Amino acid sequence: MKYQSTRGSKDVKNSPQAIIKGIAEDKGLYVPVEMPKLAEDGQLVQAIEALKGKTYQQIAEIIIGKFFDDYTEDELKACINGAYDSKFEAEEIVPVVEAGGAHFLELYHGKTAAFKDMALSILPYLMTTALKKEHVTDKICILTATSGDTGKAALEGFAGVEGTEIVVFFPNHAVSQVQERQMTSQEGANTHVFAINGNFDDAQTGVKKLFNDPAFGALLAERGVRLSSANSINVGRLIPQVAYYVYGYVKLVERGVIKAGEPANVVVPTGNFGNILSSYLAKEMGIPFAKFICASNENKVLTDFINTGVYDIRRDFFVTNSPSMDILISSNLERLLYLLSGRDGAAVQQWMAQLEKEKRYEVSSAVKEGLGCFYGGFCTQEETEEAIGDMYRNHDYLLDTHTAVAYKVYADYVKETGDETPALIASTASPYKFAESVGRAVGLADAADGFEAVRQLEKATGVKVQKGLKDLDKKPVLHKDVCEIDGLADAVLSGL
Ligand SMILES: *Cc1c(COP(=O)(O)O)cnc(C)c1O
């Protein structure tokens, strides 16, 4: 399987090369040149039936193997077994839990308690295997912009991994206290963490600039270092995420919620559009997902885009109680535009240039039509807390703020359309990562700080706290550096 850029350059890469590079030379993102299929025409039902009873690891191997066929079976098995092991506190890796008329795909049982662990547990294995396969001897510096959860998951994944340095930029004062301490207490000589005086978009734009800065590249080359990415712009992040949507669909079939081949809907709390795009790739492979319900918080640029075909970032930016979705420039949308436009790299190039210059673009009628299988909705911070409170009181199930956004938008969707197709909701984080908001939502008094809120919430609900989130306040802060949005290059160099 080869990978091509969304911006039309002729240059194609195999999967190890695409994973090492992270982003294409023409600044585009890599997509497979054609979508691998789960089954031959007419064989889908049998193929799905054949997946029943398989473990998460087995399904991951089948799905990831179709996209990353440059890895040998043994290589891929080693990556998967290294990634999805007892680090996950749920034996089935991704439990699917029914509550309140929906099926929650609990993606947060990894080490850092967010769905980012699903891909970032395996990315370091895919990366180091790729380096060996491609005979790369340079050190790889993984540059990461985070809205809160990618940073810690990338740090955990790459800490101590030989031949790599991991550098994370998070928006200062705009992540939860738990998220911040998770990152700033990270151990490991190859880990570097910076708070940036800006928001996630500033961090992501700054990081992308460094990727495309030849002078900076040359400076690193002198030191025997090259850059890669742990953000969902890297296909090594995106593809492992396809596996859990296939797994979730198969669970619905196993439980008799649907028959093999019948449609299901997907609901995803969305920021950078990586997670929901992965579900779309599952559909492209053959899984009969019908609607993709894209849930946003008050930063509802995607809701407006899906409804109008106009992507417009000339708007206020809000810091909300679902901070991992406080994003205006959703990188992975570029991949969807590429696919929906019939792989028109020139058009994508033009829209991205307009976004940079004019802060808006309007897609073609073909893309607008393609967006028909997406539904966009958003939810305010108050509604988010209401959704958490209702779910807890009525169904004894605790949602984090991001998943609550998805649940509320899903409820709106059902009310508006009457569509009762069974739905999988991506449950993207442990409620304890956002314990202050969640505690308030279930009626607890305000805690002294985010760490106390974790203890209070555990006492009140009895829901188990993941190991990594316990007693975080007792973990020393090891990273205290703050940088400005134009200071990313120096920050990176200071750590090498
Ligand atoms: C990253 C994140 C999201 C958004 O996912 P994208 O792939 O960026 O759209 C949603 N919820 C949580 C908890 C996250 O960490």
The ligand as a MOL file (V3000), in Angstrom:
LIG
                    3D

  0  0  0     0  0            999 V3000
M  V30 BEGIN CTAB
M  V30 COUNTS 15 15 0 0 0
M  V30 BEGIN ATOM
M  V30 1 C -8.3110 14.6280 21.1770 0
M  V30 2 C -9.6140 14.4810 21.8480 0
M  V30 3 C -10.8120 14.6940 21.1450 0
M  V30 4 C -10.8280 15.1270 19.7070 0
M  V30 5 O -10.3440 14.1250 18.8400 0
M  V30 6 P -9.8730 14.5070 17.3660 0
M  V30 7 O -9.3230 13.2670 16.7930 0
M  V30 8 O -8.8190 15.5710 17.5500 0
M  V30 9 O -11.0570 15.0240 16.6540 0
M  V30 10 C -12.0010 14.4770 21.8070 0
M  V30 11 N -12.0260 14.1160 23.1130 0
M  V30 12 C -10.8980 13.9220 23.8050 0
M  V30 13 C -10.9940 13.5470 25.2390 0
M  V30 14 C -9.6530 14.0920 23.2080 0
M  V30 15 O -8.5360 13.9000 23.9170 0
M  V30 END ATOM
M  V30 BEGIN BOND
M  V30 1 1 1 2
M  V30 2 1 2 3
M  V30 3 2 2 14
M  V30 4 1 3 4
M  V30 5 2 3 10
M  V30 6 1 4 5
M  V30 7 1 5 6
M  V30 8 2 6 7
M  V30 9 1 6 8
M  V30 10 1 6 9
M  V30 11 1 10 11
M  V30 12 2 11 12
M  V30 13 1 12 13
M  V30 14 1 12 14
M  V30 15 1 14 15
M  V30 END BOND
M  V30 END CTAB
M  END
